[in-house]
Amino acid sequence: MAGVENRISGGVFLGTVIQGHTVHVNLPQTITPALCGLPPVSAVFTGRDREIGELLQVLEPGAAQTAPASLVAGLAGIGKTELVVQTARRALQKQGWFPGGVLFVDMFGYDPERRLPPDQALDGLLRALGMPPRDIPPGLQDRSRLYRSALAALAGAGSRILVVLDNVSAAEQARPLLPTDGLTAALLTSRDTLDLGARLFDLDVVDETSAIDMLDRAVRDARGPGDTRVQDSPDDAAAIARSCGDLPLALRIAAALLVDSPARPLSSLAEALAARHLRLNRLRRQERAVRSAFDLSYERLDPLHARLFRLLSLNAGPDISTEAAARMSAIDRHETEELLQDLARAHLIEPGRTWGRWRLHDLVRLYADETGKIHVDDDDREDARKRLYVYYLVTVSAAGYGVRALPGRRAKAFSPPRLTDMQFSSYEDAKAWLDDERPNLIAAVTALKAQGRHGRSVALAWFVGLYLSSRWLFNDLVAVTETVLAISHLPNGSNVLVAKVLAALGRELEHHGSHEKHGLLASAVDAQARALAIFREHGDRRCEAWALVNFSRLLHEDQQLREAGEALDQAAAIFHEVNDQDGVDEVDWVRSCLSLSGQA
């Protein structure tokens, strides 16, 4: 009887081998099903060269495999899937990198109705690798073991495969699918920073130039190269990009709205998106909507995390400190810190540039605010807003006393009362707090005015203005002064407190205006003139006299010498009338200073 020879060569055979009379099986070096795994790439992809370069460095054969996978995490709609698909496509084009192809599976982790369990994902992956259905075991552990063995065998035979797991929502959803052979590479995307031991890549929004380029490419790709609306209207294009927060999903929706109507100018869309309270409603088209994308992340939060997330929108500034968030939410500071870190891991908020500070993407802030208005009573929203204001007011008062001596005897009529005995441990600590919170403090002054909380805005402006003066931050000081001026012209806005704040801010502007060429004196004149008018309106004679003293210095600075002298005469008469010797002394002191200048 002749000898029987069975030889299998040229690859890895994952199915059943039937032995018989002289069987020769020559398997291909590549697995065809895996080569067809990627979804199509977008023609309007732009602005991610650095991120792609970093991912390719990890995927390159021979790169140190210190982690079982690379995880691209970020906010909903930020472009994680597109980045990974583009990277995978380029990696496949590299000679010898992934001769076995790519396995791609969308885990639908954030869609409760379509979420793919790992055992079902493994069934599809094993089928893609050529495993006959009858040979796929039923249990998760057995499927994972077979899948990993197959990947290892293919990698060892020179058919290294790239595994891409998209939209993973939890570590347990992805862990059984991760290769463990040290050669097979895996890319994952998630809205969460998952505990997988993966190499982490946090994805941010694109820059404004890339955002505009994305708009332009999307419009021309759909309507042809002759549609130059984006190129022809750069200012409107930039406004649209800013309204979209440079978020790729929002930009694609905006581009689709332009594509729908080729006659629509960019100015029309820019104007439509300028209304903040309607922006999320307008950033939608058919099944795509920014709000819907955020919903899937928000709905996964428990009540405590959801409440804090909603309350964060009450802070008007660009970021918020852990301490401010704790005061606002009335939650222990350490617990608040843990909640904030959880929200950051879910990429609903972002860590700030320094530890202990947190920020929201502009569109997420709008979403949190709109959602918060639905839960006004549940969140104690108004009480939380007041707690945040009190925190800023009390702390800026304490910090202000730590970094400068507030006006003494010569300005005591307009010096604010001390609100707290709280002290910072050092000058440096007080200064650092003020510098860190400056954008928030200025934003709070303006926001309180817009909300109709004029008294709070004015009180905060008083302390903030003194700090700004001490740091020579002229533009901000003018902005705060103009806010109080605007309030003074509103119904019920012309009260004595407003006048005192205007007088104090005007005095600070005058001080710097006499030394710097920043056009500050004009703002100082407006502030003092309005303060003087309000004091007279309310019959506050003593404050009227102090305002006249301040006004006299401004008149003198403007070379209106006679008018300056008359203002001092009026002030002296009032001080005698109300028996204010300090005021009389102040007039004499100012008069002597003006005389010594040789100009009075």
C-alpha positions in Angstrom: 0.0 0.0 0.0 1.4 3.4 -1.0 2.2 5.9 1.9 -0.3 8.6 2.9 1.0 12.1 3.0 -0.9 15.1 4.5 0.8 18.5 4.3 -0.6 22.0 5.1 1.5 24.9 4.2 1.5 28.6 3.4 -0.6 29.9 6.3 -2.7 29.1 9.3 -5.8 26.9 8.8 -8.5 27.7 11.4 -11.2 25.3 10.2 -11.4 21.5 10.4 -8.7 19.6 8.5 -10.0 16.4 6.8 -7.2 13.9 6.4 -7.2 11.6 3.5 -5.1 10.3 0.6 -2.3 12.9 -0.2 -3.9 16.3 0.7 -2.0 19.5 -0.1 -3.5 22.7 1.3 -1.7 25.9 0.4 -3.2 28.8 2.4 -2.9 32.5 1.4 -0.8 34.8 3.4 -3.7 37.2 4.0 -7.1 36.6 5.4 -9.5 38.1 2.9 -12.4 38.8 5.3 -10.2 40.9 7.5 -9.1 43.1 4.6 -12.6 44.3 4.1 -13.3 45.3 7.7 -12.9 49.1 7.7 -15.7 51.5 7.0 -15.0 54.1 4.3 -12.9 57.1 5.2 -14.2 60.7 5.0 -12.9 62.9 2.2 -13.1 66.0 4.4 -10.9 64.7 7.2 -8.4 67.3 8.2 -6.4 68.7 11.1 -5.2 65.5 12.8 -1.7 64.9 11.4 -0.1 65.0 14.8 -2.5 62.5 16.3 -2.2 60.2 13.3 1.6 60.3 13.6 1.5 59.4 17.3 -0.8 56.5 16.7 1.2 55.2 13.8 4.3 55.2 16.0 2.6 52.8 18.4 1.3 50.5 15.6 4.6 50.2 13.7 6.0 46.6 13.8 8.8 46.4 16.3 7.4 49.2 18.5 7.6 48.5 22.2 4.3 46.8 23.0 4.0 48.2 26.6 0.2 48.2 26.5 -2.3 45.7 25.0 -4.0 48.4 23.0 -4.2 52.1 22.2 -7.4 53.9 23.4 -8.6 57.1 21.7 -11.0 58.8 24.1 -12.9 62.0 23.9 -16.2 63.9 23.9 -19.1 62.7 21.8 -18.7 64.0 18.2 -15.1 64.9 18.5 -14.0 62.6 15.7 -12.6 59.5 17.4 -13.9 57.0 14.9 -12.8 58.9 11.9 -9.3 59.4 13.4 -8.9 55.7 14.1 -10.3 54.6 10.7 -7.9 57.1 8.9 -5.0 55.8 11.0 -5.9 52.2 10.3 -6.2 52.8 6.6 -2.7 54.4 6.5 -1.2 51.6 8.6 -2.6 49.0 6.2 -0.8 50.8 3.3 2.5 50.5 5.1 4.4 47.6 3.5 4.6 44.7 6.0 2.8 46.3 8.9 -0.5 44.4 8.8 -0.3 41.7 6.1 -3.2 39.9 7.8 -5.5 42.9 7.3 -7.8 44.6 9.9 -10.7 43.5 12.0 -13.2 46.2 12.7 -16.3 46.0 14.9 -18.6 48.8 16.2 -19.5 47.8 19.8 -22.3 50.4 19.9 -21.4 50.8 23.6 -23.4 54.1 24.0 -26.6 52.9 22.3 -28.6 50.8 24.9 -30.7 49.1 22.1 -27.7 48.1 20.0 -24.9 47.6 22.5 -22.9 44.6 21.4 -21.9 42.1 24.2 -18.4 40.7 23.9 -19.5 37.1 23.2 -21.5 38.3 20.2 -18.6 40.4 19.0 -16.2 37.5 19.3 -18.6 35.3 17.2 -18.4 37.9 14.4 -14.6 38.3 14.7 -14.0 34.5 14.6 -16.2 34.2 11.5 -14.2 37.1 9.9 -11.0 35.1 10.6 -12.5 32.2 8.6 -13.7 30.0 11.5 -16.7 27.9 10.6 -19.7 28.6 12.8 -19.9 25.0 13.9 -16.4 25.3 15.4 -17.1 28.5 17.4 -17.6 27.5 21.1 -20.7 28.9 23.0 -19.0 30.4 26.1 -17.3 33.9 26.3 -14.2 32.5 27.9 -13.7 29.8 25.3 -14.4 32.1 22.4 -11.9 34.6 23.8 -9.3 31.9 24.2 -9.8 30.7 20.6 -9.8 34.2 19.2 -6.6 35.2 20.9 -4.9 31.9 19.9 -5.9 32.6 16.3 -4.5 36.1 16.4 -1.3 34.8 17.9 -0.9 32.1 15.3 -1.5 34.5 12.5 1.0 37.0 13.9 3.5 34.2 14.3 3.0 33.1 10.7 3.6 36.6 9.4 0.0 37.6 9.0 -0.2 40.2 11.7 -3.7 41.7 12.1 -4.9 45.1 13.4 -8.0 44.9 15.6 -10.2 48.0 15.8 -12.9 48.2 18.4 -15.1 51.3 18.0 -17.5 52.8 20.5 -16.6 50.8 23.6 -18.4 52.0 26.7 -16.9 49.8 29.4 -13.8 47.8 30.1 -15.6 44.5 30.4 -17.1 45.0 26.9 -13.6 45.2 25.4 -11.3 43.2 27.6 -12.1 39.7 26.2 -11.4 41.1 22.7 -8.0 42.4 23.3 -5.0 40.5 21.9 -2.5 39.2 24.3 0.3 37.8 22.1 2.4 41.0 22.2 2.4 41.3 18.4 -1.2 41.9 17.3 -2.1 45.6 17.7 -5.5 47.0 18.7 -7.1 50.4 18.5 -10.1 51.4 20.6 -12.4 54.4 20.7 -14.5 55.4 23.7 -16.1 58.4 25.3 -14.7 57.1 28.6 -11.1 56.7 29.9 -11.4 52.9 30.4 -9.4 50.9 32.9 -7.7 48.6 30.3 -4.1 49.3 30.8 -4.2 50.8 27.3 -2.0 53.6 25.9 -4.2 56.6 26.2 -4.8 59.3 23.6 -7.2 62.0 24.7 -8.6 63.7 21.6 -9.4 67.4 21.6 -11.3 69.6 19.2 -9.6 70.7 16.0 -8.1 74.2 15.7 -10.1 77.0 14.0 -8.1 76.8 10.8 -8.8 73.1 10.4 -12.4 73.7 11.4 -12.9 76.1 8.5 -11.0 73.8 6.2 -13.4 71.0 7.2 -16.4 73.2 6.4 -14.9 74.1 3.0 -14.0 70.6 2.1 -17.5 69.2 3.0 -19.3 71.8 1.0 -17.1 71.5 -2.1 -17.1 67.7 -1.8 -20.9 67.6 -2.0 -21.5 70.5 -4.3 -18.4 70.5 -6.4 -15.3 72.7 -6.5 -17.3 75.6 -7.8 -19.0 76.1 -4.5 -16.6 78.6 -2.9 -19.0 80.1 -0.3 -16.7 79.2 2.6 -13.6 80.6 0.9 -15.5 83.8 -0.1 -16.8 84.5 3.5 -13.9 83.9 5.9 -15.3 85.9 8.7 -18.7 84.1 8.6 -16.9 80.8 8.3 -14.9 81.6 11.4 -18.0 82.6 13.3 -19.7 79.3 12.3 -16.6 77.4 13.5 -16.6 79.2 16.8 -20.4 78.5 17.3 -19.7 74.9 16.6 -16.9 75.0 19.2 -14.6 73.5 16.5 -16.4 70.1 17.2 -16.2 67.9 14.1 -19.8 66.6 14.5 -21.2 70.1 14.8 -19.1 71.2 11.8 -20.3 68.4 9.7 -23.9 69.2 10.5 -23.3 72.9 9.7 -21.7 71.9 6.4 -24.7 69.7 5.6 -27.1 72.6 6.3 -25.1 74.7 3.8 -25.1 71.8 1.3 -28.9 71.5 1.5 -29.3 75.0 0.2 -26.6 76.1 -2.3 -28.0 79.6 -2.4 -27.8 80.1 1.3 -25.0 82.5 2.3 -22.7 81.7 5.2 -23.9 84.8 7.0 -27.4 83.3 7.3 -26.1 80.2 9.1 -23.7 82.3 11.2 -26.5 84.4 12.3 -28.7 81.4 13.1 -26.1 79.9 15.3 -25.2 83.1 17.1 -28.2 82.7 19.3 -26.8 80.6 22.1 -30.2 79.5 23.5 -31.2 78.1 20.1 -27.8 76.8 19.0 -28.3 73.1 20.0 -31.7 73.1 18.3 -30.2 74.3 15.1 -27.2 72.0 15.1 -29.2 69.1 13.8 -30.0 67.6 10.4 -32.2 64.5 10.0 -30.8 61.8 12.2 -27.7 63.7 13.2 -27.8 66.1 16.1 -25.3 67.3 18.6 -27.8 67.2 21.4 -28.6 63.5 20.7 -24.9 62.7 20.8 -24.6 64.3 24.2 -27.8 62.6 25.4 -26.1 59.2 25.1 -23.3 60.2 27.5 -25.5 62.2 29.9 -28.1 59.4 30.3 -25.4 57.1 31.7 -24.8 59.3 34.7 -26.2 58.6 38.1 -28.2 61.3 39.9 -25.3 62.7 41.9 -23.0 63.0 38.9 -25.8 64.4 36.7 -26.7 67.1 39.2 -23.1 68.3 39.5 -22.7 68.2 35.7 -25.8 70.4 35.3 -24.7 72.9 38.0 -21.3 73.4 36.4 -23.0 75.5 33.7 -23.9 78.1 36.4 -20.2 79.3 36.4 -20.0 82.0 33.7 -16.2 81.8 33.3 -14.1 79.5 31.2 -13.3 77.0 34.0 -14.1 76.3 37.6 -12.0 75.2 40.6 -12.8 72.2 42.7 -13.4 74.4 45.7 -15.9 76.6 43.8 -17.7 73.6 42.5 -17.9 72.2 46.0 -19.2 75.4 47.5 -21.8 75.7 44.7 -23.0 72.2 44.9 -22.9 72.0 48.8 -20.9 68.8 48.6 -17.8 67.9 50.5 -14.7 69.1 48.7 -13.1 65.6 48.5 -16.3 64.0 47.2 -16.7 66.8 44.7 -13.2 66.2 43.5 -14.0 62.5 42.9 -17.2 63.4 41.1 -15.4 65.8 38.8 -12.7 63.2 38.0 -15.5 60.8 37.1 -17.1 63.4 34.7 -13.6 64.0 33.2 -13.1 60.3 32.6 -16.5 60.3 30.8 -15.2 63.4 28.8 -18.2 65.4 29.7 -15.8 67.9 31.3 -12.1 68.5 30.7 -9.3 68.9 33.2 -7.9 72.5 33.1 -4.3 73.5 32.5 -3.5 73.0 36.2 -4.7 70.5 38.7 -8.0 71.4 40.5 -9.5 73.3 37.6 -12.2 72.0 35.2 -13.9 73.3 32.1 -16.8 72.4 29.8 -16.8 72.6 26.0 -19.0 75.4 24.8 -21.7 73.2 23.4 -21.6 70.9 26.4 -22.0 74.0 28.6 -25.2 74.9 26.6 -26.4 71.3 27.0 -25.8 71.3 30.7 -27.5 74.6 31.1 -30.6 73.5 29.1 -30.8 70.3 31.0 -30.4 72.1 34.3 -33.3 74.3 33.6 -35.5 71.2 33.4 -34.3 70.2 36.9 -34.4 73.6 38.6 -36.1 72.3 41.7 -34.2 69.1 41.9 -30.9 70.9 41.8 -31.7 73.8 44.1 -30.4 75.8 41.2 -31.0 79.3 42.5 -29.5 78.4 45.9 -26.5 76.9 44.1 -26.1 80.1 42.0 -26.1 82.2 45.2 -23.6 80.0 46.9 -21.2 80.4 44.0 -21.6 84.1 44.1 -21.0 84.3 47.8 -17.9 82.2 47.4 -16.5 84.5 44.8 -17.4 87.6 46.7 -16.1 86.5 50.1 -12.9 85.1 48.7 -12.0 87.9 46.4 -12.5 90.2 49.4 -10.2 88.2 51.5 -7.6 87.8 48.7 -7.8 91.6 47.9 -6.9 92.4 51.4 -4.0 90.0 51.1 -2.4 91.6 48.0 -3.0 95.4 48.5 -3.9 98.0 51.0 -7.4 99.2 50.1 -7.8 103.0 50.0 -7.2 104.6 53.4 -8.2 107.8 54.9 -8.3 109.8 51.7 -10.7 107.4 50.1 -12.6 106.1 53.0 -15.9 107.3 51.8 -15.8 104.8 49.0 -13.9 102.0 50.6 -15.9 98.7 50.7 -16.6 97.0 54.0 -14.6 94.0 54.9 -16.8 90.9 54.3 -14.8 88.2 56.0 -12.0 87.5 58.4 -10.8 84.7 56.3 -7.1 85.0 55.4 -4.9 83.5 52.8 -1.7 81.9 54.2 0.5 84.2 52.3 0.7 87.1 49.8 1.6 84.6 47.1 -1.4 82.4 47.8 -3.8 85.3 47.6 -2.2 86.7 44.4 -2.3 83.2 42.8 -6.0 82.7 43.6 -6.9 86.1 42.1 -4.8 85.5 39.0 -6.4 82.1 38.5 -9.9 83.3 39.0 -9.7 86.6 37.1 -11.5 85.4 34.0 -14.3 83.8 36.2 -14.6 86.9 38.3 -15.0 89.2 35.3 -17.4 86.8 33.6 -19.4 86.6 36.8 -19.8 90.4 37.0 -21.2 90.5 33.4 -23.3 87.4 33.8 -24.9 88.7 37.0 -25.9 91.9 35.2 -27.4 89.9 32.3 -29.4 87.8 34.8 -30.8 90.9 36.4 -28.9 90.4 39.6 -27.6 93.9 39.6 -26.9 94.2 43.3 -24.7 91.1 43.2 -22.9 92.3 40.1 -22.2 95.7 41.5 -20.9 94.3 44.8 -18.6 91.8 43.1 -17.4 94.5 40.6 -16.2 96.6 43.6 -13.8 94.1 44.8 -12.8 92.8 41.4 -12.1 96.3 40.2 -9.7 97.0 43.1 -7.8 93.8 42.3 -7.6 94.6 38.6 -6.3 98.1 39.5 -3.6 96.5 41.7 -2.5 94.3 38.8 -2.7 97.1 36.2 -5.1 95.2 34.1 -6.6 98.2 32.4 -8.8 96.7 29.7 -10.5 94.4 32.3 -10.9 97.4 34.7 -12.6 99.4 32.0 -14.9 96.5 31.1 -16.0 96.1 34.8 -16.5 99.8 35.1 -18.6 99.9 32.0 -20.7 97.1 33.3 -21.6 99.1 36.5 -22.2 102.2 34.4 -24.7 100.2 32.3 -26.4 99.0 35.4 -26.7 102.6 36.7 -28.8 103.5 33.7 -31.3 100.6 34.2 -34.5 101.0 36.1 -33.7 100.9 39.9 -30.1 100.9 39.0 -29.2 104.3 40.2 -28.8 103.6 43.9 -26.1 104.8 46.3 -24.2 101.5 46.3 -23.9 101.7 42.5 -22.6 105.3 42.8 -20.1 104.4 45.5 -18.7 101.6 43.3 -18.5 103.9 40.3 -16.7 106.5 42.4 -14.2 103.8 43.6 -13.6 102.4 40.1 -13.3 105.9 38.7 -10.7 106.7 41.3 -8.7 103.6 40.2 -9.0 104.6 36.6 -7.9 108.1 37.3 -4.8 106.8 39.2 -3.6 104.8 36.2 -4.8 107.2 33.6 -2.4 109.9 35.0 0.6 107.6 34.3 -0.4 105.4 31.4 -1.6 106.3 27.9 -4.5 103.9 27.8 -7.4 106.3 27.4 -8.5 105.5 31.0 -9.3 109.1 32.0 -12.3 109.2 29.7 -13.8 106.1 31.5 -12.9 107.7 34.8 -14.7 110.9 33.9 -17.8 108.9 32.9 -17.8 106.9 36.2 -17.3 109.9 38.4 -19.9 112.0 36.6 -22.5 109.3 36.9 -21.6 108.8 40.6 -22.0 112.5 41.3 -25.3 112.6 39.5 -26.7 109.6 41.6 -25.5 111.1 44.9 -27.3 114.3 44.1 -30.4 112.4 43.0 -30.5 110.7 46.4 -29.5 113.7 48.4 -26.4 112.1 49.8 -24.5 115.3 50.6 -21.4 113.7 52.1 -20.8 111.3 49.2 -21.6 114.1 46.8 -18.8 116.1 48.3 -16.3 113.2 48.0 -17.4 112.7 44.4 -16.7 116.4 43.7 -13.2 116.0 45.1 -12.6 113.1 42.8 -14.1 115.0 39.9 -11.9 118.0 40.5 -8.8 115.9 40.0 -10.1 114.7 36.6 -11.0 118.2 35.6 -7.5 119.4 36.5 -6.0 116.5 34.6 -8.0 117.6 31.6 -6.7 121.2 32.0 -10.1 122.5 33.0 -8.5 124.5 35.9 -11.3 126.8 36.7 -13.9 124.1 36.8 -11.6 122.0 39.0 -11.3 124.8 41.5 -15.1 125.3 41.5 -15.6 121.6 42.2 -13.3 121.8 45.2 -15.1 124.9 46.5 -18.4 123.1 46.3 -17.0 120.1 48.1 -15.6 122.3 50.9 -18.9 124.0 51.3 -20.7 120.7 51.7 -18.1 119.3 54.1 -18.6 122.4 56.3 -22.3 122.0 56.0 -22.3 118.3 57.2 -19.5 119.0 59.8 -17.0 116.6 58.1 -13.6 117.7 59.1 -11.9 114.8 57.3 -13.5 116.0 54.2 -12.4 119.6 54.7 -8.8 118.3 55.3 -9.1 116.3 52.1 -10.1 119.4 50.1 -7.1 121.3 51.5 -4.8 118.5 50.7 -6.0 118.1 47.1 -5.9 121.9 46.6 -2.3 122.0 47.8 -1.3 119.1 45.5 -2.8 120.8 42.6 -1.0 124.0 43.5 2.3 122.3 43.9 1.9 120.9 40.4 2.1 124.5 39.1 -1.1 124.1 37.2 -3.9 125.1 39.6 
